[in-house]
Amino acid sequence: MADKYGVYFKTIGVFLDLLILNLSGFIGYLLVVNFPGTLDNPHIGFVHLLLANFVWFNVTQLTGLYKDVFAKDAIPIIKEALGSVLLFGSVLGLMIIIVADFKLFSLSVYFTFFLFVLLFMLGKICFLLWRRSSRAKWIDYKPVVILGAGTLGAELKNYLDNNIIFGYRVIGFFDDKATSMEEALVLGRLNESIDYAKENKIKEVFCALPDEALDKIQLLMRQADREMIRFKMVPDVKDYFRKNVMVQWFGHMPVLSPRTEPLEIKINQVLKRVFDVVISFLVIVCVLSWVVPIMAVLIKLGSRGPVFFRQLRSGKDNEPFYCLKFRSMVVNAEANAKQASRQDSRITGIGAFMRRNSIDELPQFINVILGEMSIVGPRPHMLQHTAEYSALIDKFMVRHFVLPGITGWAQVKGFRGGTKEDGAMEERVNADIWYLENWSLFLDMKIIFLTAWHIVFNKKNAY
């Protein structure tokens, strides 16, 4: 998918990043020149900056940093940005090793590099925040037609209409059978589809015909190949799986799994665990070390009872564990059965403040260190609620394939707090399963960033 005005945005992106690079180099030069005793020693100059510009431009061409900036999701853009920075830093490192008498010159290179990385990544984050509300109007939509106006074809159209980042605009359907769809959407019979696509310069068609139409499918595929029209098959597996099918090949036999699970791969488990331990250790040492004494005093002054609240909740593989929180309610007999609600009389004054700002969740970093939770994952439920929801909601127990989290994809998508509204828990479960199927370390970082954003700017469902 191409971006509308993609060349212009690519040019602007290249120009702005080079401007940041040169500004960082100039500041690095000033810093080193003003160091005592460095005036007569080598430092970064015009030739070096020119070389750095050349290296950066070629590095970003290799990583594809400026390609389809409105079409790509945020995580691939951040990956490409970090990859570009690492490759650029590696080249600068080789320069420091190779060039003679580089001690002081390397100092200005360090200043330049670290300042550039800071400004560059900050710029990318600001761009992604701005793009969230602007990307739709910059996408160059590609016209397509769907062969088959049955249930599968209708689902495909609905999906493409609701996921504009794929860049497809469905013109209509071709089908030989009468359908319940509006006649305006059915453009003709199947044997007219390829000619229509050719006349209207449509370069891709999606085939959503049933398996029993194999002869027609093969004929249409040959016709599309002759006219250089890309022919894309949509196999009908809805009777078995609804989404995110993983295909493995055992020889010539395809084996379908109902979902992908990146965290079933050992290296991904290790990466997530290392990330959890490092971040949790820093939070415990730098934050909890002074927050706990302060909150202990405030909680005790607010009501009688312990500082911490321990509650059995459902963990990975539905194994129960004690989830830790700062106590935000008066001691009551309903704590392990009744979910908190807006204007809940059990919540103390300091408790309301803690819950509104998610401070009551901070002790759960201890659960992370103990291996009972992860920083990011499906929120754990009380045992009673797990039993109730598992009987009412399909696939509810799937969310227990991974460790529960302090925050999660459901929370940053707005499904935070109570779940009494119709469909609220189903939406939360769907979001948790999406996270399980699409996990990456960069997704965890994105969720942590969005969680902090919501804590500061969006407290609508925090109570």
C-alpha positions in Angstrom: 0.0 0.0 0.0 1.3 3.4 -1.0 0.8 6.7 0.9 -0.9 9.6 -0.8 1.8 12.2 -1.5 4.3 9.5 -0.2 7.3 11.2 -2.1 6.6 14.5 -0.4 6.4 13.0 3.1 9.5 10.9 2.5 11.4 14.1 1.4 10.2 16.0 4.5 11.2 13.1 6.8 14.7 12.9 5.3 15.1 16.6 5.5 13.9 16.9 9.1 16.1 14.0 10.3 19.2 15.4 8.6 18.4 18.8 10.1 18.3 17.1 13.6 21.6 15.3 12.8 23.4 18.5 11.8 22.0 20.5 14.7 23.2 17.8 17.0 26.7 17.9 15.4 26.8 21.7 15.8 25.9 21.4 19.5 28.5 18.6 19.9 31.1 20.8 18.4 30.3 23.7 20.7 30.4 21.5 23.8 33.8 20.1 23.0 35.3 23.4 22.0 34.3 24.9 25.3 35.9 22.1 27.3 39.0 23.4 29.0 42.2 22.5 27.1 40.4 21.2 23.9 40.6 24.3 21.7 43.7 23.2 19.8 42.7 19.5 19.6 40.7 17.8 16.9 36.9 18.0 17.1 34.0 17.3 14.8 34.0 19.5 11.7 32.2 20.1 8.4 33.8 17.2 6.6 32.8 14.8 9.5 29.2 16.0 9.5 29.1 15.6 5.7 30.2 12.0 6.1 27.7 11.5 8.9 24.9 12.8 6.6 26.0 10.4 3.9 26.1 7.4 6.2 22.7 8.3 7.8 21.0 8.7 4.4 22.2 5.3 3.2 21.5 3.6 6.5 17.8 4.7 6.4 17.5 3.4 2.8 18.7 0.0 4.0 16.2 -0.1 6.9 13.3 1.4 4.9 12.6 4.0 7.5 10.8 6.5 5.2 8.8 4.0 3.2 4.9 4.0 3.7 5.1 6.1 6.8 1.3 6.5 7.0 0.6 2.8 6.2 2.9 1.0 8.6 1.8 0.4 12.2 3.7 2.2 15.0 5.7 -0.8 16.1 7.4 -1.5 12.7 8.2 2.2 12.5 9.8 2.2 16.0 11.7 -1.0 15.1 13.1 0.6 11.9 14.0 3.8 13.8 15.9 1.8 16.4 17.5 -0.3 13.7 18.7 2.8 11.8 20.1 4.3 15.0 22.0 1.1 15.9 23.4 0.7 12.4 24.4 4.4 12.3 26.0 4.1 15.8 28.0 1.0 14.6 29.4 2.9 11.7 30.4 5.8 14.0 32.0 3.3 16.3 34.1 1.9 13.5 35.2 5.5 12.6 36.3 6.0 16.2 38.4 2.8 16.1 40.0 3.4 12.7 40.8 7.2 12.7 44.1 8.1 14.4 44.3 10.6 17.3 40.6 10.3 17.8 40.3 10.7 21.5 38.9 14.2 21.7 37.2 14.0 18.3 35.4 10.9 19.6 34.1 13.0 22.5 32.2 15.3 20.2 31.0 12.3 18.2 29.5 10.9 21.5 27.8 14.2 22.2 26.5 14.3 18.7 25.2 10.7 18.6 23.4 10.8 22.0 21.8 14.1 21.3 20.7 13.0 17.9 19.2 9.7 19.2 17.3 11.6 21.9 15.9 14.2 19.4 15.3 11.7 16.6 13.3 9.2 18.8 11.3 12.1 20.4 10.5 13.3 16.9 9.3 9.8 15.9 7.1 9.5 19.0 5.5 13.0 18.3 4.9 12.0 14.7 3.2 8.8 15.7 0.9 10.7 18.2 0.0 13.2 15.5 -0.5 10.5 12.9 -3.2 8.7 15.0 -5.7 11.3 14.1 -4.4 12.1 10.6 -3.3 8.9 8.8 -6.6 8.0 7.1 -6.7 11.0 4.8 -3.1 10.4 3.6 -3.6 6.8 2.5 -3.9 6.1 -1.2 -6.7 3.6 -1.5 -6.4 0.8 -4.0 -9.7 -0.2 -5.8 -10.5 -3.9 -5.6 -13.4 -6.2 -6.4 -14.5 -9.4 -4.6 -15.4 -12.6 -6.5 -18.2 -14.1 -4.5 -21.0 -12.2 -2.7 -21.7 -14.8 -0.1 -21.1 -14.7 3.6 -17.3 -14.9 3.3 -17.2 -12.1 0.7 -19.4 -9.9 2.9 -17.1 -10.5 5.9 -14.1 -9.6 3.8 -15.6 -6.3 2.6 -16.6 -5.4 6.1 -13.1 -6.1 7.4 -11.4 -4.1 4.6 -13.9 -1.2 5.2 -13.1 -1.2 8.9 -9.3 -1.5 8.6 -8.4 1.3 6.3 -4.7 1.0 6.9 -4.6 -1.9 4.4 -5.4 0.7 1.8 -8.2 -1.2 -0.1 -11.5 0.3 -1.3 -14.0 -2.4 -2.3 -15.8 -1.3 -5.5 -18.3 -4.2 -5.5 -18.9 -8.0 -6.0 -19.2 -10.4 -8.9 -21.3 -13.5 -8.4 -23.5 -15.9 -10.5 -26.1 -16.5 -7.8 -28.7 -14.2 -6.4 -27.7 -12.7 -3.0 -29.4 -10.7 -0.3 -27.1 -7.8 -0.9 -28.2 -4.6 -2.5 -28.1 -4.9 -6.2 -25.8 -1.9 -6.5 -23.0 -3.8 -4.8 -23.2 -6.8 -7.3 -21.5 -5.5 -10.5 -22.1 -8.6 -12.6 -21.5 -12.3 -13.2 -18.1 -14.0 -12.5 -17.2 -14.4 -16.2 -17.4 -10.5 -16.5 -15.1 -9.8 -13.5 -11.7 -9.9 -15.1 -12.8 -7.8 -18.1 -14.3 -5.3 -15.7 -11.1 -5.1 -13.7 -9.0 -4.6 -16.8 -11.3 -1.8 -18.1 -11.3 0.0 -14.8 -7.6 -0.4 -14.1 -8.2 -2.6 -11.1 -4.9 -4.4 -10.3 -6.1 -6.8 -7.6 -9.1 -9.1 -7.1 -10.0 -11.1 -4.0 -11.6 -14.5 -4.6 -14.1 -15.5 -1.8 -15.8 -18.3 -3.7 -16.6 -21.7 -1.9 -14.5 -24.8 -2.4 -17.1 -26.4 -4.7 -16.4 -23.7 -7.3 -12.8 -24.9 -7.9 -13.2 -25.1 -11.7 -14.4 -21.5 -11.9 -11.6 -20.4 -9.5 -8.9 -21.9 -11.7 -10.4 -20.4 -14.8 -10.6 -16.9 -13.3 -7.0 -17.3 -11.9 -5.7 -18.0 -15.4 -7.6 -15.1 -16.9 -6.2 -12.8 -14.2 -2.7 -13.9 -14.9 -3.1 -13.2 -18.6 -4.2 -9.6 -17.8 -1.5 -9.1 -15.1 -4.1 -8.7 -12.4 -3.1 -10.1 -9.0 -5.5 -12.8 -7.9 -5.8 -13.3 -4.1 -7.5 -16.3 -2.6 -9.5 -16.1 0.6 -10.0 -19.8 1.8 -13.2 -20.5 3.7 -12.1 -21.8 7.1 -14.8 -20.1 9.1 -16.3 -23.4 10.1 -13.1 -24.2 12.0 -11.4 -20.9 12.9 -12.5 -17.4 13.1 -9.2 -15.5 12.9 -5.4 -15.6 13.1 -5.0 -19.0 11.7 -1.4 -20.3 11.9 -0.4 -22.6 9.0 2.4 -25.2 9.3 3.4 -27.5 6.5 4.0 -31.2 7.2 5.4 -32.1 3.8 2.6 -31.1 1.4 -0.1 -31.1 4.1 -1.1 -27.8 5.6 -1.9 -28.0 9.4 -4.0 -25.2 10.8 -3.9 -24.0 14.3 -6.6 -21.6 15.6 -4.1 -18.9 16.6 -0.5 -17.9 16.6 1.2 -17.7 20.0 4.6 -15.9 19.9 5.2 -16.6 23.6 5.3 -20.3 22.9 8.7 -19.7 21.4 11.4 -20.0 24.1 13.5 -17.0 23.1 10.4 -14.8 23.3 9.7 -16.1 26.8 13.3 -15.3 27.8 13.1 -11.8 26.3 9.9 -11.0 28.0 11.1 -12.3 31.4 14.4 -10.4 31.2 12.4 -7.2 30.3 10.0 -7.8 33.2 12.7 -8.4 35.8 14.8 -5.4 34.7 11.9 -2.9 34.7 10.4 -4.3 37.9 13.7 -4.2 39.7 14.1 -0.5 38.7 10.6 0.3 39.9 11.0 -1.4 43.2 14.4 0.3 43.9 13.6 3.7 42.5 9.9 4.1 43.3 8.5 1.6 45.8 11.4 2.1 48.1 10.0 5.5 49.0 6.4 5.2 48.0 5.6 2.3 50.3 6.5 4.2 53.6 4.4 7.2 52.5 1.4 5.2 51.4 1.6 3.0 54.5 1.2 6.1 56.7 -1.6 7.6 54.6 -3.5 4.2 54.4 -3.2 3.7 58.1 -4.4 7.3 58.8 -7.4 6.7 56.5 -8.8 3.5 58.0 -7.9 0.5 60.1 -6.4 -2.5 58.5 -3.3 -3.7 56.7 -1.3 -1.6 54.2 -1.3 -4.3 51.5 -4.3 -6.2 50.2 -3.7 -9.8 49.1 -6.3 -11.4 46.9 -6.4 -14.8 45.2 -6.6 -14.4 41.5 -6.4 -16.6 38.4 -2.9 -16.8 37.0 -1.3 -18.5 34.0 -2.9 -21.9 33.3 -5.6 -20.8 35.7 -3.3 -21.4 38.7 -4.3 -19.2 41.6 -1.8 -16.7 43.2 -2.0 -13.9 45.7 -2.1 -10.6 43.8 -0.7 -7.6 45.8 -2.2 -4.1 46.0 -2.2 -1.2 48.3 -5.4 -1.4 50.3 -7.8 1.1 48.9 -11.0 0.0 50.7 -12.1 -0.3 54.2 -11.8 -3.9 55.4 -15.0 -5.6 54.3 -16.5 -9.1 53.8 -17.3 -8.6 50.1 -13.7 -7.8 49.0 -13.2 -11.2 47.4 -16.6 -11.4 45.6 -17.9 -7.9 44.7 -16.2 -5.8 42.0 -15.5 -2.1 42.7 -18.0 0.3 41.2 -18.2 4.0 40.7 -19.0 5.9 43.9 -18.3 2.6 45.9 -18.8 3.4 49.6 -16.1 0.9 50.5 -13.3 3.0 48.9 -11.5 5.3 51.3 -10.4 8.8 50.5 -6.8 8.0 49.9 -8.0 4.8 48.1 -9.9 6.8 45.6 -6.8 8.9 44.8 -4.7 5.7 44.5 -7.2 4.0 42.2 -7.6 7.1 40.0 -3.9 7.2 39.5 -3.2 3.4 39.5 -0.9 3.8 42.5 -2.7 0.9 44.2 -1.3 -1.5 41.5 2.4 -0.7 42.2 3.0 -3.6 44.6 2.3 -6.0 41.7 5.8 -5.4 40.5 6.7 -7.7 43.4 4.4 -10.3 41.8 6.4 -9.8 38.6 9.7 -10.4 40.3 8.2 -13.6 41.8 7.2 -14.8 38.3 3.5 -14.8 39.1 2.7 -11.9 36.8 4.2 -9.9 33.9 4.2 -6.2 33.4 2.0 -6.5 30.3 -0.7 -9.2 29.9 -4.4 -9.9 30.6 -5.5 -8.5 33.9 -6.1 -11.2 36.5 -9.6 -11.8 37.8 -10.9 -13.0 41.1 -11.4 -16.7 41.2 -15.2 -16.4 41.5 -15.4 -14.1 38.5 -13.2 -16.5 36.4 -15.6 -19.3 37.1 -18.6 -17.1 36.3 -17.2 -15.6 33.1 -15.8 -18.8 31.8 -19.3 -20.3 31.8 -20.7 -17.3 29.9 -18.0 -16.2 27.4 -16.5 -18.4 24.7 -12.7 -18.5 24.8 -12.5 -16.7 28.1 -10.0 -19.2 29.4 -7.7 -18.7 26.4 -6.4 -15.5 28.1 -4.9 -17.7 30.8 -2.4 -19.2 28.3 0.0 -16.3 29.3 1.0 -14.6 32.6 -1.5 -12.0 33.8 -0.2 -8.4 33.6 -0.2 -5.2 35.6 -1.5 -3.5 32.4 -2.6 -4.9 29.1 -3.9 -4.3 25.6 -7.5 -4.3 26.8 -6.8 -1.5 29.3 -5.1 0.8 26.8 -8.0 0.2 24.4 -10.4 1.6 27.0 -11.7 -1.6 28.6 -10.6 -0.6 32.1 -12.4 -0.7 35.4 -15.9 -2.3 35.8 -17.4 -4.7 33.3 -21.1 -4.5 34.0 -22.0 -2.9 30.6 -23.3 -5.2 27.9 -20.5 -6.7 26.0 -17.7 -5.0 28.0 -16.2 -8.3 29.2 -16.4 -9.9 25.7 -14.5 -6.9 24.3 -11.9 -7.2 27.0 -11.5 -10.9 26.3 -11.1 -10.3 22.6 -8.5 -7.6 23.2 -6.6 -10.0 25.6 -6.6 -12.8 22.9 -5.4 -10.3 20.3 -2.5 -9.5 22.5 -1.7 -13.2 23.0 -1.7 -13.8 19.3 0.3 -10.6 18.4 2.8 -10.3 21.2 6.2 -8.7 20.6 8.6 -6.8 22.9 7.8 -3.6 21.0 4.1 -4.2 21.6 4.8 -4.4 25.4 6.7 -1.1 25.2 3.9 0.5 23.3 1.3 -0.7 25.9 3.5 0.6 28.7 3.8 4.0 27.0 0.0 4.2 26.3 -0.7 3.1 29.9 1.3 6.0 31.2 -0.5 8.3 28.7 -3.9 7.1 29.9 -3.0 7.5 33.6 -2.1 11.1 33.0 -4.7 12.2 30.4 -7.6 9.7 30.5 -9.0 8.6 33.9 -12.6 8.0 32.7 -12.8 4.4 33.8 -10.5 4.7 36.8 -12.3 4.2 40.0 
